[in-house]
Amino acid sequence: MSTDTTASVSTHVLDTSIGRPAEAVTVSLAARDGDERYVTLGASATDADGRCTDLPALPEGTTHVRLVFDTESYFTAKKQAEAQQDAPRVRDSGAFFPEVAIAFAVTPGEHYHVPLLLNPFGYSVYRGS
């Protein structure tokens, strides 16, 4: 049985449209205790492996967490990079969802790894390990 009084959170993002990690996706982390409003704790960006390695710690008493992924900026940058490389466009590479917000409940002492599988027109999340 864990004696930790806080939960911890990690995430990574995979771009399923290219089958690769999504680099430079900004992710903000917010937390709340009970019925209080979410308070933003900080933000990070995914590395070349699609992982956020420096999300802030959750305060003691956190019961709910929200991750917000800035998908619009990621797809805009990707679209500009493709245009500079003169890559053939077989479809619109814009983002239908400008952001993805995932809220979930947490239990003190538990670790929550929440991966985001992303493409320009859809996404999926799950509790990983």
Secondary structure by P-SEA (a helix, b strand, c coil): cccccbbbbbbbbbcccccccccbbbbbbbbbccccccccccbbbbcccccccccccccccccbbbbbbaaaaaaaaaaaaaaaacccccccccccccbbbbbbcccccbbbbbbbbcccccccccccc
